[in-house]
Structure formats: structure tokens, C-alpha cells
Amino acid sequence: MPRLIHLNGPSGIGKSTVARLYADRHSGALDLDTDQLLPLIGGWREDFSATLAVGRRLAVAMAETHLRAGHDVVLPQLATALHEVEGFEAAARNAGAEYREIVLTAPKQHAFDRYSARASIMDSSTRRHIDDILAERGGLRLLDRIHDHVAQYLALRPACTVLDTEGLDPEQTYAVVLNSLS
């Protein structure tokens, strides 16, 4: 049975890296990084919030199509409200697939350090633009609020798997994610 593996968690925690590793190592798996869809939509930098909503709807349709073909979808996407995941859950259900939500976490300071360090290793102009948008909206203050929102969200999602990534490199995080899927 195909799975929609939703990697949730704050910005910079490693969701996209783990998703890329998963897709690289699982034939047919789709790395459905919504952040990579946004630049395909005109005006995304000027109206990021509206474009993100459209990007999520596109991602839902893509996920369902790929799941119906019998392949896994790994979705690195921050969600802090139930309405943000309902479409993905429905896509999995409609495709006869399993929906698995894995929230990657770390103590705030560790996550802040990881987020700050990623600027020096970014290879994607899209990721740089998204980080610029985060910086414009408050940078680490915004990341602090995101952490609080994730904590509140987790109270509403008792079935999701929560993985602490403090001290783990990308390969170790990937291994912990794989283990949680077993």
C-alpha cells in the first residue's frame, strides 16, 4: 500500500533533506516539496500566503495522483493547523493509501542554530527566497512562534509520530524516520 509520508516541523529542522533522501532511495517515490511548487506560480514572492494556499491545493492533487499510481509520496511541509493537513489526509484516503505524519522537532535553540546555519549551505534559489520571506516576517522571532504553534498543534494530533532530531545529522534523522515507518 502506498504511503503519504508527511514530514512536519519547524523551518530548518531537516524536512526537505530527509524527503530528498527518501525519494532518492525509494524507486518511484515523489518528493513533493511544496516550497518547490511556489515559484511556478506567478507573484509568489509578492503574495506568499495566498500562493502557499494554492500551492498546497496543487500538492494535494499531485499527491493523490501519484498515490493512485501505487507510489509513495513524501511531503516536507510545515502545518500548524488542522485545515492545513485535511486535504493531504483526504488525498491519501481517496487513493487507498496510508497517511503518516511525522513531526521532526528539536529544542528551540538547537533548531534556531540549525536554521541559521543552513543559509551557508543552501543550493536552491527558491529556498533562499523563502528564507528571505521568513526573515522579513521576523526571522528567529517568527521561528520561535512557529515552534510554539507546532507544540499546540501536536496536542490536536495524538496519532502523529514525534521525533526529536537534536544532535542528529541528516543520515541519522533519515534512519530514525525510516525506523518510525516500520
C-alpha angles and dihedrals in degrees: 000000000000119000135214102214108197111198105199130179143101124314114282096019094118105264096132093044093052091045091053091049091049094050092045091054102039115065112232095011115138120222097210102189106176089200088066091053095054097074088057088068117077116241095019094139093050096048105023097162095053091043091050090056091052091045091054091052090050090048091052091054092046092048093051092048093050094044090051087056087060100254133123121252120206113199119193100195134141111230124175100166132058094236089060092064102033093087092052092048090050092048091055092046093047091050094048090246134133120254115214121180117198118183115204112208141171134172110284098252093049090049091047091052092048092048092049092048095051092071089072094053102040116130098177125084088203092057089048091052092049090049088050089054090049090049091050089052095052109294111215091007088058091046088052090054091046090055090052091048091050090052091051091046092053090062087063094047108057092157095060122098116242118204123188108218098184109139094006123123119216094270092050091047090050090051092051090049092050091049091052090054093057 
